[in-house]
Amino acid sequence: MMRLRCPHNNCPIEVPDDMVGVRIRCPHCGNPLLIESRYCDETSNGFTVSEPAPGPNPNEPANLENHVYDGLPPLAMMMALRRRRGVPGYDDVDNRSKYEMTDDDWRALDAFEVVLRAGYRLRMALILGGAGAVLNLAVLLAMVAAFGEVDLGVYAKTRALGNLGSFLCLFAGLALIWIAGGKFSRLQRDRFTIGLPWMTLVIGLLLAGNVGLNLMTFTGLADGRVVVLMLAGAGICALATFATLGAFFAIVTAQARVEPPEIHHRLTEAMKYLE
């Protein structure tokens, strides 16, 4: 372990040696600091000698608590563990006995897990939606290239303009969702996060419209490359539509779970230690 002094209020802190270069908040005064050797406590030469650590316990989640500095509140510790729940050995019953949590803390933690699940769904929707937007752009470029080879007619040119408009709307909408999703995962409340589920729903409907448009209009085109890209775009947009609508319902549920003031306050205070 390494002993430090907070540069703001000279508070004593102990952190694992492997956390050099990690940004944390002082557990005493709450000010942010970057762990550097220049903050070492000179009276102890910066280090203390500890007893050899016991062998790893297979029921322990890879000693995740060693990755967070001493003094982390129980709720913040459990939130950090929930973020890495995929680690083998995560045992909620064992953690209940290890960390002193109130009933309100556990309710807040359950709400945080709902937020995490919604965040996973939203990321999947963004990936598939982005793929659908890219395929829309590919269809547009293939049609523009085909215009120089054969005359596809007014119908194809109108269809190309539709693809351009669809790509621009998807790009702008997905960018807004990405910004709002970042704020949502940090439990912030503003215009972006309030409108996040509705932005997600609009993008889902736009993707569904792309599916129908590609399936209904590719028969009027003679270029084989364009037809293949349209069919591929229809398939990806269909997957993205289901993912986006699933994210919409997950976000609405998560926002309802963290809406109570006592839950939101506990979560936002704990999040300050994890930023």
SVG drawing of the C-alpha trace seen along z (x, -y; Angstrom):
<svg xmlns="http://www.w3.org/2000/svg" viewBox="-43 -23 54 44">
<polyline fill="none" stroke="black" stroke-width="0.4" points="0.0,0.0 1.1,-3.6 0.4,-6.4 -0.4,-9.8 -1.3,-13.3 -4.2,-15.0 -2.8,-18.1 -6.0,-20.1 -6.3,-19.6 -3.4,-17.4 -5.7,-14.5 -4.0,-11.1 -5.0,-8.5 -3.9,-4.9 -4.2,-3.3 -2.8,-0.2 0.6,-0.5 -0.9,0.3 -3.2,-2.8 -0.4,-5.3 -1.8,-7.4 -5.5,-6.8 -7.7,-9.8 -9.8,-9.5 -11.6,-11.6 -10.2,-12.1 -12.3,-10.0 -12.1,-12.8 -12.6,-16.1 -14.0,-14.8 -11.7,-16.8 -10.4,-15.1 -6.7,-14.2 -4.4,-12.2 -2.3,-9.6 1.3,-10.5 4.5,-9.7 5.0,-13.4 2.0,-13.2 3.6,-10.4 3.7,-10.9 7.4,-11.7 7.1,-10.5 6.6,-7.0 8.7,-7.2 5.5,-6.7 5.1,-3.0 4.2,-0.6 5.2,3.0 2.2,5.3 1.8,9.0 1.8,11.3 -1.7,11.4 -3.6,14.7 -4.2,16.7 -7.1,15.7 -10.5,16.7 -12.5,18.3 -15.7,16.7 -14.2,13.2 -14.9,11.1 -11.2,10.7 -10.6,8.4 -12.4,5.6 -12.4,3.5 -8.6,3.2 -9.2,1.2 -11.1,-1.5 -9.4,-3.6 -10.0,-3.2 -13.0,-5.0 -15.4,-4.4 -18.9,-4.4 -20.7,-1.0 -23.2,-2.0 -20.5,-3.3 -18.4,-0.1 -21.4,2.0 -22.1,-0.1 -18.6,0.4 -19.0,4.1 -22.3,4.1 -20.6,2.4 -18.3,5.5 -20.9,8.1 -19.5,10.4 -16.5,11.2 -16.7,14.8 -17.5,15.2 -19.8,12.2 -21.9,13.2 -24.7,10.8 -25.4,12.7 -21.7,12.5 -21.5,8.8 -24.6,8.1 -22.7,9.4 -19.5,7.6 -20.8,4.1 -23.2,2.3 -26.0,1.1 -29.3,-0.3 -32.6,0.8 -32.7,-2.5 -29.2,-1.8 -30.3,1.6 -33.3,0.1 -31.0,-2.5 -28.6,0.2 -31.4,2.2 -32.4,-0.9 -28.8,-1.4 -28.8,2.1 -31.9,1.3 -30.0,-1.8 -27.1,0.4 -29.3,2.9 -30.9,0.0 -27.5,-1.3 -26.5,2.0 -29.6,2.1 -29.0,-1.5 -25.4,-0.7 -26.6,2.2 -29.3,0.1 -26.6,-2.6 -24.3,0.0 -27.1,1.5 -28.6,-1.9 -25.1,-3.1 -24.7,-0.1 -28.1,-0.8 -27.1,-4.4 -23.8,-3.3 -25.7,-0.9 -28.1,-3.7 -25.1,-5.8 -23.6,-2.8 -26.9,-2.5 -26.8,-6.2 -23.2,-6.0 -23.9,-2.9 -26.9,-4.6 -24.8,-7.7 -22.1,-5.5 -24.8,-3.7 -26.1,-7.0 -22.9,-7.4 -23.2,-4.0 -26.9,-3.7 -30.0,-5.9 -32.0,-4.6 -34.7,-7.2 -36.5,-9.8 -37.6,-7.1 -34.1,-6.1 -33.0,-9.7 -35.9,-10.4 -35.0,-7.2 -31.4,-8.5 -32.7,-11.8 -34.7,-9.7 -31.6,-7.8 -29.7,-11.0 -32.4,-12.4 -32.7,-9.2 -28.9,-9.0 -28.8,-12.6 -31.7,-12.1 -30.3,-8.8 -26.8,-10.4 -28.2,-13.4 -30.5,-11.3 -27.9,-8.7 -25.5,-11.5 -28.1,-13.1 -28.9,-9.7 -25.1,-9.0 -24.8,-12.3 -27.9,-11.8 -27.0,-8.2 -23.7,-9.3 -25.6,-11.7 -28.2,-9.0 -25.5,-6.5 -24.1,-9.2 -27.6,-9.7 -27.7,-13.3 -31.1,-15.1 -31.4,-17.7 -33.2,-18.2 -31.2,-15.5 -31.9,-12.7 -35.6,-13.7 -36.0,-13.5 -33.8,-10.4 -36.6,-7.7 -38.6,-9.8 -35.5,-10.4 -34.9,-6.6 -38.5,-5.9 -38.3,-8.3 -35.1,-6.7 -36.7,-3.3 -39.7,-4.4 -37.3,-5.9 -35.4,-2.6 -38.7,-0.7 -39.6,-3.1 -36.2,-2.3 -37.0,1.4 -40.3,0.9 -38.8,-1.6 -36.0,0.8 -38.3,3.8 -40.9,1.9 -38.6,0.0 -35.7,2.2 -37.8,4.0 -37.9,0.8 -34.1,0.7 -32.1,2.6 -28.6,2.3 -27.7,5.5 -25.3,3.9 -27.9,1.4 -30.5,4.2 -28.1,6.2 -27.2,3.2 -30.9,2.4 -31.7,5.9 -28.8,5.9 -29.9,2.5 -33.4,3.8 -32.1,6.7 -29.8,4.5 -32.5,1.8 -35.0,4.5 -32.6,5.7 -31.9,2.1 -35.6,1.3 -36.2,4.1 -33.1,3.1 -34.1,-0.5 -37.7,0.2 -36.3,2.5 -34.0,-0.3 -36.9,-2.7 -38.9,-0.6 -35.8,0.1 -35.0,-3.6 -38.5,-4.5 -38.4,-1.8 -35.0,-2.9 -36.0,-6.6 -39.1,-5.6 -37.0,-3.6 -34.5,-6.4 -37.2,-9.2 -37.9,-9.1 -35.8,-11.9 -34.3,-9.7 -33.2,-7.1 -31.8,-9.7 -29.9,-11.6 -28.2,-8.4 -27.2,-7.3 -25.8,-10.7 -23.8,-11.1 -22.3,-7.6 -21.6,-8.4 -19.3,-11.3 -16.8,-8.7 -16.9,-6.7 -16.4,-9.5"/>
</svg>
